Amino acid sequence: MLKSELHILDQQVSEIINNDKLAAGETSTDHLSGQVKTVQGTCSQLKKQWIQELYSPAKDDVISRYVQYHQSGITRLSDQLSEALAVHQNPAGPHPYDELFGALLTGLEDLLLFLQTGCYRFFDQDFRVTLFNSRRRCDEIAGLEKKLRLHPVAVNESALRTAIADSVADKLEEARYAGISYRDLDQTITILRIAERHIYAAEKPAAQNLQDTLYRGNLNTLHFFNWYRDNFFKKITGPVSKKEKERVVLAELERISGLFVAQRKVFEPDLPSIDQQVLPFLKSQMGHSSKAAVPGQSNGNSRLPLDLSVPQFAVFIRVLYKCGCFPVNNVAKIIRFFTGHFTTKKQSNISVKSFARAFYGLDQSAAAVVRDILQRMINYINKTYFH
């Protein structure tokens, strides 16, 4: 019964998307409107069904699988609708179907919101949001980022503001290629709201308070760490004695050690927590003030070199992902891992942006190289294990 409800919704949405007359623009808006109302009725029925299941004696792990099954299925249907809507969109003006497709997408998004708020214990916050929601929220974030960059600030706050905006811009760039999870979306907006609250406030200076708030919130990007490092070096360089420098370092070490860092709110999951970057840096300054290596950035020698180009590497990883080799659906996390732990023929530091572009691209020359490698693998397996 549980799966049949989603199966019915799947059939209804597929009937709309796969209608040849709709693709040709020959379906009447009245007919499409009737189909939309049918889908909306099924959505209402799904909510009632979910409420019954939540109050049933089923075990938590059963409900968790049930909720996440629906979360994944509805996300898939929403993305299919978004892609179908893109086909009908006309730059010259609105299409008659736009409003009805928009109502469908809003209805599916409402279902996901119902799951997220009503089943928050079981909802997968690390699963990617729909294309429809991602575009809306990323546009909102981009607007907040632009507003932050343009807001006049004191000289000592300008670099910090840029570090925050650059951290958000990186997250947005990644979202456009690989999608973004509910958790990352909320954290990104939270960071911008924190910056707004401090930078736009009347009290000055805001830099110290904002720095500490971001530190506690675990903004562990290299942009923020580099800002912190450079800002701290300004305090211990110049015509001051070695003893005074050590006093400043000790005072900052004591102060920053007293700040609690929310480990579960880490902004970049593949980088160390911000305290694991800052505290070793401060300790390294005891006795000398030369710039230490940047924590959180892999040493080139610790990355495994590959005899592949970035596009070839990306195609190879996509094949592994599509064939079910990774027990996770978060493509962004997969991309961050492989760009952070490997080097290619010409890139000692692989750009997440270039890797993501190649991951989703259709480079036949790169695919041909990967196919040749996979064929050699098959030949090796046959010769070694099945001879």
N, C-alpha and C positions, 0 to 999 in steps of 0.2 A: 504493500500500500504506500509506503514512504517513497519508494523510487517511482511508483506509477504517477504520483502527483507531478514530479519534475519531468517525467517522461511526457506527460500530457502538455505541459508548458513548452517543452522542447519541440513537440510536434506542431503546436500552434505557431510558434515563432518561425520554425523551418518552413512551414507552409507559406508564410508571408515572404520570407527571404528568397525562397526558391521559385517563386511565381514568375514564369516567363513574361506574362503580361505586365507585371509590375516592373520588371527590368526594362521592358520596352516603353514604359510610361503609359500603358493602355488600361490599367486598372482604375476604376472609378474611385474617387475619394470616399464615396458613401460605402462602397464595398470594403475598402481598407479600414474605414472607421469602424465598421461592424466587427472586423477581425481584431482590431485593437481593443474594443470593448470586451470581446471574448477573452483575450489574454489578461486584461485587467481583472476580470471575474475570477480567472484561475489564480491570479496573484493573491486576491483576497481569500480564496479557499486555502491556499498554501499557508497563509498566516494563521488561520484557524487550526489547521492541522499541526503546525509547529507548536502552538500553545498547548494543545492536547499532549503532544509528545514530551514537552518540557515538564509537565506535571505528572507524567507517567512514572511507574516504578523502574524504568530502565536505568541501567548503570551509567555512570558518568562517561566511561570510555565509549559506550554505545552511542550516547547522545552527541559526544564530541565528533565521532565519525559521521553521524547523521547530519549535524550542522555543517561540517566542513565539506561534506559531499554536495550539499545544496549550495554552499558558498562558491565552490569551484564551478558547478554546473551553471549557475545563474551568471557568473562572471563570463563564462564562455559564450552564453547566449547574448549577453550585452555586447560583447566584442564583435560577434557576428553581425549584430544589428548596426553597430557603428560603422563597420566596413561596408555594409550594404547601403547605408545612408550616404557614405562618401561617394559612392558611384552616382547617386542621383543629384548631388549638390551641384549647383550651377553658379559660377562666379558672377554671372550677369544679374542674378537675383534669386529670391527664395523659390524652392520647388514646392508644388502643392502637397507632396508627401512629407515635407520636412517636419511640419507640426505634428503629424500623426506618429512619425518615427520618434520624434522627441518625446511624445507622451509614452511610447513604449519603453524607451530608455529610462525615463524618469520613474516609470513603474517598477522596472527591474532594480533600479538603484534604491528605490524605497524598500524593496524586499531585502536587499543587502543591509541597509541601514537598520531594518527591523531585526535582522539576525545579529548585527553588531551590538545593538543596544540591549536587546532582549535576551541574547544568548552570549553575553560578553565573556563568560567563563570558557566557552567552547569555540568562540570565533577565532580564526587564525589571523592574528594581527600582522604576521609576516608574509601573508599571501598578497599578491599584487592587486591593486585596485583595478577597476574596469578602465578601458580606454576612454569612455565617456567621462568618468569621474576624474581620471588622471588629467585630461585636457583642461577641464574646468578648474581643478585645484592648482595645477601647475601655472595656469594663467594668473590665478590669484596670487600665488607665490612670486611669480615674476613681477607682478605689479608692486608687491610689498618690497621686493629686492630693489627695484628701480627707485622707489620712494626713499628707501634707506640710503642709497648711494647719492641721491640728490639733496638730501637734507643737510643744511649747513651745520657743521660741528666745529668744536675747538680743534686746534692743530694737533694736540696730543691724543685726540679721539679719532682723527681721520684714518690712521693706519688700522686701528681696531675695527672701525666700521667697514673698511675695505676687506679685512680678513673674514669678517662675518658674511659679507655679501659674496665674496669669492667662494666660501664654503657652501653657501646656498646655491650659487650658480653651478658648481660642480654637481651637486645633487640633482638639480634640474636637468642638466645636460645628460646625466646618466638615465634619468627618468624618461626622457624622450626616446632613448634607444632601447632601454631594457625594462621600462616600466618602473613603478615605485610601490612599495608596500604601504599598508595602512599605518604601520608604526613609523616608517621613515617620513611619511607625509605629515603626520601629527607632530613629529619631532622638528621637522623643518619649519613648520608654521610657528611652533612654540619658540624656536630660536629667534625668529624674526619679531615675534611679539615681545619677547624679552628685550631685544635691542631697541624696539620702539619705546617701550616703557622707560628705559634708562636714558636713551639719547634725546628723546623728545621732552623729557621732564625738565622742569624749571631749575631743579637743583644742579649745581655744577661744583666740582667736576664729577662726571658720571663714569669715567673710564675705569676707576678702581672698582666701584660697585658692579659695573657691568662685567668686568673681567672675572670677578669672584663668582658672580651668578652663572656665567658661562662655564666656568671651571666646575662648579658644583653640578651643573647640568650635563657635564661630560661631553663638551664640544671638543672632540679629540682629533680634529682635522689638522693637517700640517700647516694650513693657513693660520689657524689660531695659535698653534705651538710656535711657529716661526715669529709671529707677532710678539708673543710673550717673551721669547728668547731675546729678540732684538731690543724690545722695550727694557728688559732687565739689564742688558749690557750697557745701556745708556746710564744706568745708575752706578755701575762699577767701573766705568772708564773715565779717563780724565785725570786731573791732578789730585788724586786721593791716594793715601798710603795703603800698603798691602793689608795692614791691620784693619783699616776702615773698610776695605773691600770685604774682608772676611766677616766683619761685623754685619754688614749689609746682607751678605749671603745667608748668614746664620739667622738673622731676623726674618728674612723672607722664607727660609726653610721652615722655621718654627710657625710662622703665620699660615703658610700654604698647607702645612701638614695638619692644621686644625680644621681645614675645610673638608666636609664630607662630600665625596663624589658619588653620584648615583650611577652605580655600575651598570644597571639594566637599561639606562637611557643612552648608552654609547651611540654617538652620531654616526661614526664609521666603524661597523662591526669588524672589519679586517685590520684595523689599527689598534695599538694598545690604548687602554684607557688613558685619559689626559693626565691623571696623577702618575701613571707609569712612565709618562714621557717627561713631565716637569720635574718630579722629585729626583730622578737620576741626573738630570741636567744640572739642577742646583747643587747636588752633592759633588758633581764633577768640577764645580767652580771653586771648591775649597782648596786654597793653595795656589791656584792659577786662574787667570781670567781669559784664557784663549777660548775661542769658540769650540764647543764640543760638537761631536757628530750629532746629527738630528735623530732623536729617538723615533721609532715608529717607521723609519724609512729603511727598507732592507738594504744591507750592504750588497754591492754587486756580486761579490764572491759567494754570497749565500743563496743566490738565485740559480736555478738549474738552467744551463744553456740548451737551446734547441736548435737543430739544423733546419729551421723552418722560417718562413717570413711571417709577419703578423697576420696577413689574410689567410695563409695556409693553416697557421695555428688556430685561428678563430673558426675556420671551417671544420677542422678536426674536432674541436671542443663542441661545436654545434651538433656534429654527428653523434658524439657520445651522449649529449644531452637528449637529443631527439630519440635515441635508441634506449633511453631509460637507464643509463649508467649512473646517474646521480639521483639519490633519493630525496631531492629537494626540487621545488618549482621556482625558487627565487633566482632568476637568471642573473640579476645584478650581483648577487653574492658570488655566483660561479665566476662571473667575469672578473670581479675584484680579486678573487683568489688567484686565478691563473695569471693575471697581469702583475700581481704582487710577488709571485714565486718563480717566474720563469723569464728568461731573456730569449730573444730571437736573433736571427743572423745580423740584423742591423740595429736592433733596438735593445739597449741594456735596461731601459725603463719603458715598458710598454704603456702607451696611453690608453686609458679606459675608453676614451672617446673613439679612437681609431680601431680598437679591438671590437667594440660594440658595433661600429659601422660595418666592419668585415663580418662579424657574427651574423648580422641580419641581411647582409648583402648576398648577391648571386654571382660571385666571381668564379667563372668557369675555369679559368687557368689555375686558380688556387685549388678548386675542387678536383681538378684532374690530378694534381700532385698528391692530394690526400687519397684519392681513389687508388693511385699507384702504390702508395704506402700500405693501404689496407689490403690490397691484393697480395703484396709481399708478405704481409702478416698471415693471411689465409694460407698461402703456400708454405710458410714456415710451420704453421700449426699442423697442416696435413702431413708434411714430411716428418715432423718430429713425433707427433702423437697418434697418427692414424696410418702410418706406413705399414 
